[in-house]
């Protein structure tokens, strides 16, 4: 075969080879699933759905929100952690991940996830009825210390729930026996606040955001916020440190998490889209209008915050006999 024959054949072969080689697909190629470990209509569901909607615009592919409930959050969190780490399953992690393993519900911990970013946090607080005798948290603390009979009762969540632990953490930080404030279980902060206004209990240690409407209606008095700084939404409410000198802090938060070991390209694109979604006008306005606290922390900082809460909540649960 002479040169005049070989060259055209070589060119044809190279051309065919070029067209035959598949192009590398760019992430994402298909819809993404966002798992919410709690029921439809709740706060985590609302945050997950608005975030999924904005991520969909950023990534150019559908982001389908799926509620996976059960086991006090275990079912949904497990589904996130154990999904295929290909970038097509993410989810909304909540502070319960720092509680459920101490309670003996699962072996799953925050270490089983790739925490991509923290996108919301609502600090706990101390609220009393507007007609209660206490004008500040120090006065309430002093009453509790002086009253071993436990006539000051609290509510706002189930037994061993996050706001119960918030109360216990505060009492421990003040050197007060946890038995000094009997806890009345309720179906969440709204039910606890309603009971308090009716006179059934004397305090609710939930987030001030959950008491916002009653605070605005002057039916509930906010005494303190378990945060580093005063909350922008409640600028007249002192931090617990300001109010009593206590260093106890606790916020309920929501983070976007994924299975560990995602492909670097997918992770990079996801984290960039998550940050854009957080900073979008749509998300900022949605959160402010509904009273959710805005809090951004990128992956490394978010993981450190989750780890710190895991340690502090574990300590409280062990001291209170709630850990297994």
Residue, then its C-alpha position, 0 to 999 in steps of 0.5 A: x500500500x503506497x503513501x497515497x492510500x495510507x494517508x487517506x485511510x489514517x485520516x478517516x480512522x482518526x475522524x471516526x475515532x474522534x466521533x466514536x469517543x463519548x464526550x464526558x457528561x457534565x454534572x448534573x445529567x439528571x434530576x437530583x433528590x433532596x431528602x427531608x427527614x421530617x414531615x410535609x408542612x413543617x419548618x424543615x420541609x419548608x426550608x428544604x422545598x424553597x432551597x430545592x426550588x432555587x437549586x433547581x434554577x442554579x443547576x438546570x435540573x429538577x431537584x425533587x424534595x422527598x419526605x422520608x419520615x420515621x424513627x425520630x429522624x433516623x429514617x431520613x438521615x440514614x437515607x441521606x448517608x447511605x445513598x449512592x455518593x454520586x451527587x444525585x442524592x442530598x438532604x436536609x440534616x437537622x440538629x437531631x443527628x446530634x441527639x439520636x445516637x446518644x439516645x440509642x436510636x442509631x449508630x449514625x452520627x454527623x461523621x457519616x455525612x459530607x456536610x456541605x453547608x449550614x443554611x439556617x439557625x434559630x437560637x433557643x431562648x427563654x420565654x414567659x407569659x406577659x403577665x408573669x412576675x419575672x422581668x428578666x432571666x436573672x429573676x426567673x433563675x433566682x426564683x428557680x434556685x429558691x424554689x426546690x418544690x419545682x413550681x416553675x414548670x416548662x414545656x415546648x417539645x417532647x421529653x428528651x427533645x431539643x428544647x427539653x435539652x436546652x432547658x437542662x443545659x441552661x439549668x446545669x450551667x447555672x448550677x441548678x438541679x435539673x429536677x428543679x423545673x419539671x418538664x411537661x411534654x408537648x407536641x412542639x413549641x406552639x403547643x407549649x406556648x399555648x399552654x403557657x399563655x393559659x397558665x399551665x406552665x410558666x416558661x418555654x425554652x424554645x426558639x424566639x422565632x417560634x414565639x414571634x407572633x405571641x411576642x409581637x402580640x405582647x402575650x409572651x415576654x422574651x427574657x433571653x436568647x441562647x446566642x452569641x449576639x442579640x438576634x436581629x429580629x429581637x434586638x431588645x432581647x439580651x443574650x443569656x450571657x448578658x442576662x445571667x452570665x451563663x455561657x450556655x448556647x444552643x440553636x436548632x439548625x438545618x444543613x445541606x448534607x450528602x453521602x461521603x465521597x462524592x466525585x470532586x466535580x459534583x461536590x464543587x458544583x453543588x457547593x457553589x450552587x448551594x452558596x448562590x441559593x443561600x445568597x439569593x433574594x428569594x431565599x433571604x426574603x423567604x426566611x425573613x418573612x417566615x421568621x427563620x434565622x439566616x445563618x451561613x457556614x461553609x463545609x468546614x465551619x459547618x462541620x465544626x459547629x455540628x461537632x461542637x453541638x454533638x459534644x455539648x448535647x451528649x454531655x447534657x444527656x449523659x448528666x441528665x440520664x437520657x443517654x444510652 
